[in-house]
Amino acid sequence: MKRIRNVFVRVLPVLAVSLAVIEIILANQLAGSGKAVRSVDLTVDVLRQENELLTQRVASASSLITIFSRAKEIGFIEPAKSQYLTIVPEQLPVAFNNPQ
Amino acid sequence: MARVLIGFSLIIVAFIVILFRLFYWQVYAGESLRLQASAQYYLEFTLPAARGDITASDGNPLVMNTPAYLVYAQPKFIKDTVQFAKLVSGPLGLDEKTVISELSEEGRIWEPLARKIDTETVDLLRLLKLEGLDFEPESKRYYPEASMAAHALGFVGSDQNGNDKGYFGLEGYYDRELRGTDGHIQIEKDVRGAPIVIGGEKRTGAENGRSLGLWIDRTIQRIAEKRLSEGIAKYGAKEGSVVIMDPKTGGILAMASIPSYDPLRYGSYDKALYKNPVVAGSYEPGSTFKVLVMAAALNERAVQATTVMDETGPVQVGDYTIKTWNDEYHGAQTMMDVIAHSSNVGMVFVGKKLGREKFIKYIRSFGFGKPTDVDLEDEISPELRRDNEWGEIDLATASFGQGIAVTPLQMTRAVSVIANGGWLPEPRMVRKTIDAKGKVIEIKPKQGKRIISRQAAEITTEMMIHAVDNGEAKWAKPKGYRIAGKTGTAQIPVSGHYDNTKTIASFVGFAPADDPSFVMLVSLREPSTSQWGSETAAPLFFSIARDILLYKGIAPQP
């Protein structure tokens, strides 16, 4: 019993000192990593802004103004007269009648 | 003894001085000293909340955010103020002399030069590598569809403290929801200003604003704006408005008014243009009002579609003589004919049959005299006379829509009652809201109270279809569709009298009449090619209706 107590008395201070040193080293490393954190924050901001800009470009490209202007450029015109094709069951087009 | 007193007095004086000094440090300068100390130990940032987007019914944005910058100068780092001002004033669109004078003022350590500057301009300024010039990210509104639906959307300006604030339209009405709540972060910093990871940190996250999903269909909105612009030019009108609503839900599908403004450059437009004429403007509805009086009379069984009145000439009401619009009289007329010929004399007959109390009751039931409570800023409601102020002549003129003022939205909602089978809808712009986490809250349409029976609504609808098919604008009607509608031409009151040369021409109707997908009101102020609604507003209504029916894929009946 006395022997076990002697071992504890010798080992515990060594353990305590070791843990204290490890804590100091880790704290030092963490304290020094603030610069890296700041750099990551800046990258996040840049990426967020880039994302906003790209979202804006997508919205701009899919706006009606752009679509109508692009359609006009490639020769589409607005329908002057609408025509409707009415399909009645007795007169199905060939494609509907023949599934093959 | 004297020395003791002197010594004691000096101690008292010293004590008082120390007391004053402590008071100065602790109370008077306490807050600023605390901030100075805090600045030495902490990095503090405001985390700005992103303003919510506003999207059309198909999910495409009508308003969104785009990155921008606050450009500012720190005069103490500027070596040559004149050269600095010369280089920055051009890209920022500032006056060079003003910049020099602002930068030269004594004691200035931070000078904001311009706000909401786009990224391209900032990239250009960064290339100059000017000392004392810096940039703070912020965001600004971007409109992918340019000035589409400007009156309905409103714009974002600044409040007294320079913070973003929504004005007019949806931006004004939903400012609190769109704005969100800014966050705040406080982190311990090291000697180089970098954050200490294991240090203390206080963080309150920003809560981004809610986005709004609208009922507005951007294709229908575009059709309305394009056709209205063409119509105003063709008929030489001063102004014009179109409002299109789903009568079954009350959802506003399109809302257009001309002249309008660009919300991105709102500052360069006349402030009078900011208000939305559809909710903030009033007019006398003229003959379009007749269908409401007729619907009320049919509902009360005061008249039937086949009831005959004798239209032999003008009718005398007190000291006033009321004529038909063209001074033509058709003898025996059914109620169907009264609406088809838009007979003022016939409507005086209907008004009398309905009776004063019921007439007033129905005007109020159709929603006149109070706001529609649409979710838009600046809605007005022209006041109605008090019940005891309605004289015989007021009743007579109101039966054909003169002497009573309404807003275009009130009129559209009232006609929706006929279109949807008899109940009063609640007009809504916003269909759903979406919070920052993507949670969607649908705003369900409210079904208002029943105003007229389904049968009365159907008979009035048939009268309106008859009026369209036999009216003067029948040539413009899209072939193969049943469209219910009514023209209106009302003189504009000027200094207490009606000016015969100035009219508001309008047309209200819905299509397809048997299962309406929209109710639309078109109004033109002071058209110059013709003063009549049948020759101006009606053809414009039909051109818009044709485009909408085609867009919605509603085929004509063979």
Contacts between the chains, C-beta under 8 A, distances in Angstrom:
chain1	res1	chain2	res2	distance
A	27	B	198	6.0
A	30	B	197	4.7
A	30	B	198	4.8
A	31	B	190	6.9
A	31	B	196	5.5
A	31	B	197	6.8
A	31	B	198	6.2
A	31	B	199	7.9
A	33	B	197	5.5
A	34	B	189	7.5
A	34	B	190	5.8
A	34	B	194	3.6
A	34	B	195	4.4
A	34	B	196	5.5
A	34	B	197	5.8
A	35	B	192	7.4
A	35	B	194	4.6
A	37	B	194	7.5
A	37	B	195	5.6
A	37	B	197	6.1
A	38	B	194	5.3
A	38	B	195	6.2
A	45	B	137	7.1
A	49	B	67	4.6
A	49	B	119	7.6
A	49	B	137	7.0
A	52	B	65	6.6
A	52	B	66	6.4
A	52	B	67	5.1
A	52	B	139	7.4
A	53	B	66	7.1
A	53	B	67	6.1
A	53	B	119	6.8
A	55	B	64	7.1
A	56	B	64	6.6
A	56	B	66	4.8
A	56	B	142	5.6
A	56	B	144	7.7
A	59	B	60	6.9
A	59	B	61	5.0
A	59	B	64	6.0
A	59	B	142	7.6
A	59	B	144	4.2
A	60	B	144	5.2
A	62	B	60	6.2
A	62	B	144	7.7
A	63	B	60	7.3
A	63	B	144	4.1
A	63	B	145	5.2
A	64	B	145	6.0
A	64	B	148	7.7
A	64	B	218	5.9
A	64	B	219	7.0
A	64	B	222	5.4
A	65	B	144	7.7
A	65	B	145	6.1
A	65	B	146	5.9
A	68	B	222	8.0
A	79	B	550	6.9
A	82	B	546	7.8
A	82	B	550	4.9
A	84	B	555	4.4
A	84	B	556	6.8
A	86	B	555	7.2
A	86	B	558	6.8
